[in-house]
């Protein structure tokens, strides 16, 4: 959480202006969103809730290690392999077998397909993507977005097949933090965007749509809390009778 927060609030403190501020803040938002998902999962009574955020974090770290070999060197790549390996090692802590939904959520299946295709495309064809990127960014840094999309694409795929609400909630909250953070820092640097590029419009529209979908799926769990906070029902969630 701390490195991500520093990248968002004061990117020069970590990058010493080696990264463009918008790029640094987008990477920082990703780290914060992973921390949000993991922190939320730790609050659940069942350790099964940690499984999906750990797999998402492992997917990001392992795929980042591939691109880090050509950008940051072997030391950072091996560090990412260690993070990803730890995530894979601890992911099977699920106390029960996965509880697949009776019918996969098609919305999240579509998100998973689009995100994974985008992630693979950014890793394989980063030079082509750089020519159409929403703002001017070197090819090596454009490739860093591939692991982000791959990781959350993997999370969306798991969401589509999981029916336990408390297991889905941490990943949904992480996705919501990712989308909200990306939109916020993008609005902060609105002048850096190349609006003649269609991807600039897709960038805002895509993250807004993804954030709305995550919020929509979280709303059934949030609605009773808001009603209790507003005094519209008692704290007895089982009866849900109005406060007398």
N, C-alpha and C positions, 0 to 999 in steps of 0.2 A: 504493500500500500504506500509506504513512505517514498520509495523512488518514483512511483507513478505520480504521486501528489506533487513532488518537487518538479518533475518534468512538466506538469500542467501549469503550476503556479510560477515557477522560476526556471525555465528550461536551461538558461545559460549557466546556472549553478552546477549542473551536471555535464552539459555538453560543451561548455565554454565556446558557445556560438558556432560549434562545428556542424550542428544540425539547424536547419531553418526552424524558427519557432513553431510554425503550424505543424510541421512534421513531428517535432519533439513532443508537442502537446497531444497529438493523436496517439503516439506510442504510449505516452503516459496514461491516457484515458484507458487504453487496453489493459495496462497493468492494474489500474484502479478497478476496472470492471471484473477482472479475475479475482482480485482481493475481496470485492463485494460478494461475489458468488461463493467463495470459500468461507467467508465470515458468516454469511447467511446459513450455509450448510451446517456449520458448527453449532448453530442454535437449535437445530432439529434434535428431537429425542432419539431418532433412529440414525445410526451412522451411515445408513444407505444413502442419505442425502448428500454425503461427501463424494460419492462415487462419480457422478456426472461432472461436477466442477474439476475434480482431479484429472479426469480424462481430457477435458477441454484444455486445462493448463498443460498437460503432457503433450497434447497434440500441437499446441502453439510452440512449446519449447523444442520439441524434436524437429518440427519443420523449420523453425528458425535456425536451428543448428546447421541445416543444409546451406542456407543462404549466408550464414555467418562465416563459413569457411572462406568465401571469396571476398568478404568485406572486412570482418573484424579479426580474422586470424583463428588459428586452431585453439588457442586458449579459451576464448569466449565460446567457441563452438562446443568444446568439451564441457564447459560449465553448463551450457544449455542441455546437453545430453544428460548430465547429471540430474538437472531439474526434471527433465522429461522422464528419465528412468525412475526417479523417486515417485513421480505421479503414477506411473504404470504399476510400480510395486505396491503402492498403498491403495490403488483403485479397487481391488477386489475385497475391500473391507465390508462390502454390502452384506448385512446379516441375513438377508433373504435373497432368493434368486430374483432377477429383474421381473417386474410385473408388466408385461406388454399390454398395451391398449387393445381392446377388441378390434377396433378399426384405427389404423394409423391416422394421425392428424395430417391431412393433405397440405394444409397451409405450411406446416413446419417441414414437411417433405420438400415442398417447392423451395422454401428458404434454404434448406440444406443443399439442394442441387445447385441453385444459383450461387451460393456462397462458395461451395467447393470448386465449381467451375471457375469462378473469379479468382480464387486462391491459386489454383493450378496454373491459370493463365498468367497471373502476375509472376509466378516463379519461373515459368518456362519462357514466356515472351515479355520479359520486363522491358527491353528496349522499345518494342512496339507500344506497350502500355504507357511508357513515359512520354511518347509523342502526343498522347491523348489525355494525359493525366489532368485532373481539374486545376492544378496549379503547377508551376514549374518546379521539377524535382529531378535530381540525378537518377540514373537508371538503378544504381545499387540501392538507393533508398526506396524506390518504388517497389523493388522486390521484397522489402521488409513487410509490406502489407499482405503479401501472399499468405504467410502463416496466420495472420489475424483472421482472415476470411476462412481459411481451412479449419482453424480451431473452433470458431463459432458455428461454422457449417456442420462440424461434427456434433456440437452441442444441439443444434437444431434437429439433426437426425435422431439423436437420442430422445429429445423432447417428443418427437412424433410417435415414439413407440412406448413411452412410459405413461402409465395411468395414475400413479400415486402423486397426488397434488403436492405433498410436502417434499417429494423428491424433485419434482419439476421446478418448484418455486425458486431455489437458489440460482439455477441457470437462467430462468426468466428475469430475475432481478439483476443478474450480471449483464444480460443482454440489454435491459432497459438502461442500466448505468452506462454501457458502451454507447448506445445510440444517443442518449441525452448528452453525454460528454462530448462526443464527436460533433453533434450539432452545435453545442455551445462554443467549442473552440473554433469551429468553422465560421460561425457568425462573428466571433471575435476578430478573425482574420479574413473577413469577407472581401476585402480589397485584393487579396492574393489570388483569388479565383479567376480563372480564364473562362468567362461566360460564353465565349465563342465555341468552347468545347462542350459537346453534349454531356460528357461525363460530369461536368460541374453541376448540371441540373439533376442528373441521376444520383449524384452523391447526396444531395439534400433530400430528394424525394425518397430514395431508397432507405436511408437511415430513419427518416420520419415514419415511413410505412412499417419498418421493422419494429421501431419503438412502440408504435400504436398497437401492433399485434401482440407484443410482449405485455403491454399494459392491459389489453383486453383479456388475455389469458390469466393475468393476475387478479383481475377485478373481483371474481367470485370469492377469493380469499380476503381481499381488502374491504369489500363492501360491509361485512358485519362489523369490522373494526371502526370504519367511519361512522356507521350508525350508532355504535356504542359511544364513540367520542362525541357525537352530536346529541347524545341523550335520547335517541329515538328508540332504543331498546335496552333491556337490562344486560348486565354482564353475564348472565346465564345464557351462553350460546346454544345450549341444548333446547331450551324452551323458546327463546327469541320472543318473549312476551314484552309488551311495552312496559317501560318503567312506571310504577304506580306512584 
